[in-house]
Amino acid sequence: MIRYAIIGAGAVSDYHHVPGLRLDPRAELVAVCDPNESLLDQRGRDWDVSKVTTDFNAIASDPDVDAVVIATPNFTHKPIALACIEAGKHVMCEKPLGLSYEEAAEMARAAETAGVKHMTAFTYRFAPSMRCLHRLVHTGALGTVRHFRSQRFLDLPETSWGWRQYKKLAGAGDLYDMTIHRIDFAMDLLGPVQSVCGAVATFCPRDETKQGEPCDPSDVDDWSALIGRFTSGAVGVWEGSTVMKGHHNNGFGWEWAEVNGSEGSAVYRLTEPNTILFGKPGESLQTVPVPDDCLVIEGSPRDPSQGVPSTVFRYDLVYELTSAIIEDRPAIPGFDHGAAAQAVADAVLKSNETGQWVDVNVNT
Ligand SMILES: NC(=O)c1ccc[n+]([C@@H]2O[C@H](COP(=O)([O-])OP(=O)(O)OC[C@H]3O[C@@H](n4cnc5c(N)ncnc54)[C@H](O)[C@@H]3O)[C@@H](O)[C@H]2O)c1
């Protein structure tokens, strides 16, 4: 049995990670950590966990914990991950891994040196349609892959985004929150990105809370975009924003990602994750169901016919980490993938500042 602690008992832990742990008979949630005492009490009851603490060091030093899920604000990822790694815990950490590529690379090096399993919570790699695109690309079904395109629009309120709207706590806005996932899955499909030309913009002051209280205005981006060249010679275009009106769609927003090759095109859509669009030369895109073995990751006991399709694939993340621990193999995506995506995101910020194309340097 792999004994897990959740560090950061907020939204994403409740939405993805705890339901994922509950599905897996090989895993057990044994402890929860959060400095918010009333939330901690509530999660202890709701998640049926008696060991609760406000101090992540108590989790790091707990001999009854094998693995941790770090789902805290971005500025805390590095110190928490390094403490847990040093104590020999296996670690899943939310994205972005750090406040910069340098932080992410340091975390990746520490995890490798300690010999613990490490995983970055790049959720959308686990979507059935993304798994299907991966297969099509890597079996050559699309021919030579030439082009990638991604759009991610959310219609979120323009009031304060809490810790997410400050550079010192979040690192960046939409770029680190949303576009970084799309940078990651593009590289999973097409290989490393060599250079980028990027831009960001801030549309909203966000100087009021939802309750109408004044707060410090946001200093991060609401929109991020890049064009990039992959080392393979393929090219890519990415765009994302959190304030695109009319794209609410029950909170799932609009998401489209496509790969265009010499023999065909394939499209992933978050809102239809159990199908892809597929088109051959001279044809129009058609809806095709993904193969059954793309619906869940190998071995997962999850029934893909249960629940909201755009939600339930997220439960497979923690299954992957548990499998990697039991099978003594790397978890995928690892911290190295988290750092690589952050190197591209940081090149976007540099390109925005300088107005130049920027080479991506990854030295983990
Ligand atoms: N992979 C995904 O699809 C996805 C989705 C949403 C959020 N996220 C990421 O997950 C992380 C958390 O996001 P969220 O939406 O759950 O945020 P949240 O604000 O809802 O929850 C964060 C929780 O961490 C707690 N916390 C703060 N400092 C802590 C510390 N030192 N030790 C322990 N707990 C601490 C807070 O009290 C809060 O309860 C962020 O890095 C975010 O980017 C990823």
PDBQT file of the ligand as one rigid body, heavy atoms in Angstrom, charges set to zero:
ROOT
HETATM    1  N1  LIG A 401      -3.151  20.420 -12.969  1.00  0.00    +0.000 N 
HETATM    2  C1  LIG A 401      -4.236  21.171 -13.043  1.00  0.00    +0.000 C 
HETATM    3  O1  LIG A 401      -5.069  20.966 -13.933  1.00  0.00    +0.000 OA
HETATM    4  C2  LIG A 401      -4.458  22.240 -12.027  1.00  0.00    +0.000 A 
HETATM    5  C3  LIG A 401      -5.740  22.778 -11.804  1.00  0.00    +0.000 A 
HETATM    6  C4  LIG A 401      -5.885  23.748 -10.804  1.00  0.00    +0.000 A 
HETATM    7  C5  LIG A 401      -4.785  24.150 -10.055  1.00  0.00    +0.000 A 
HETATM    8  N2  LIG A 401      -3.558  23.628 -10.318  1.00  0.00    +0.000 N 
HETATM    9  C6  LIG A 401      -2.363  24.012  -9.537  1.00  0.00    +0.000 C 
HETATM   10  O2  LIG A 401      -2.546  23.496  -8.205  1.00  0.00    +0.000 OA
HETATM   11  C7  LIG A 401      -1.995  24.384  -7.234  1.00  0.00    +0.000 C 
HETATM   12  C8  LIG A 401      -3.080  24.748  -6.230  1.00  0.00    +0.000 C 
HETATM   13  O3  LIG A 401      -4.163  25.347  -6.922  1.00  0.00    +0.000 OA
HETATM   14  P1  LIG A 401      -5.621  25.401  -6.273  1.00  0.00    +0.000 P 
HETATM   15  O4  LIG A 401      -6.530  25.896  -7.334  1.00  0.00    +0.000 OA
HETATM   16  O5  LIG A 401      -5.964  24.137  -5.580  1.00  0.00    +0.000 OA
HETATM   17  O6  LIG A 401      -5.371  26.568  -5.205  1.00  0.00    +0.000 OA
HETATM   18  P2  LIG A 401      -6.172  26.876  -3.863  1.00  0.00    +0.000 P 
HETATM   19  O7  LIG A 401      -5.810  28.268  -3.509  1.00  0.00    +0.000 OA
HETATM   20  O8  LIG A 401      -7.606  26.474  -4.006  1.00  0.00    +0.000 OA
HETATM   21  O9  LIG A 401      -5.537  25.848  -2.807  1.00  0.00    +0.000 OA
HETATM   22  C9  LIG A 401      -4.215  25.955  -2.347  1.00  0.00    +0.000 C 
HETATM   23  C10 LIG A 401      -4.202  25.473  -0.905  1.00  0.00    +0.000 C 
HETATM   24  O10 LIG A 401      -2.846  25.418  -0.458  1.00  0.00    +0.000 OA
HETATM   25  C11 LIG A 401      -2.827  25.852   0.892  1.00  0.00    +0.000 C 
HETATM   26  N3  LIG A 401      -1.474  26.260   1.271  1.00  0.00    +0.000 N 
HETATM   27  C12 LIG A 401      -0.876  27.471   1.141  1.00  0.00    +0.000 A 
HETATM   28  N4  LIG A 401       0.383  27.426   1.639  1.00  0.00    +0.000 NA
HETATM   29  C13 LIG A 401       0.577  26.154   2.081  1.00  0.00    +0.000 A 
HETATM   30  C14 LIG A 401       1.657  25.505   2.739  1.00  0.00    +0.000 A 
HETATM   31  N5  LIG A 401       2.807  26.133   3.010  1.00  0.00    +0.000 N 
HETATM   32  N6  LIG A 401       1.501  24.195   3.099  1.00  0.00    +0.000 NA
HETATM   33  C15 LIG A 401       0.362  23.536   2.823  1.00  0.00    +0.000 A 
HETATM   34  N7  LIG A 401      -0.713  24.109   2.217  1.00  0.00    +0.000 NA
HETATM   35  C16 LIG A 401      -0.600  25.412   1.839  1.00  0.00    +0.000 A 
HETATM   36  C17 LIG A 401      -3.852  26.984   0.942  1.00  0.00    +0.000 C 
HETATM   37  O11 LIG A 401      -4.275  27.250   2.265  1.00  0.00    +0.000 OA
HETATM   38  C18 LIG A 401      -4.954  26.412   0.053  1.00  0.00    +0.000 C 
HETATM   39  O12 LIG A 401      -5.914  25.676   0.792  1.00  0.00    +0.000 OA
HETATM   40  C19 LIG A 401      -1.423  25.562  -8.020  1.00  0.00    +0.000 C 
HETATM   41  O13 LIG A 401      -0.047  25.340  -8.252  1.00  0.00    +0.000 OA
HETATM   42  C20 LIG A 401      -2.168  25.510  -9.365  1.00  0.00    +0.000 C 
HETATM   43  O14 LIG A 401      -1.399  26.037 -10.437  1.00  0.00    +0.000 OA
HETATM   44  C21 LIG A 401      -3.392  22.675 -11.287  1.00  0.00    +0.000 A 
ENDROOT
TORSDOF 0
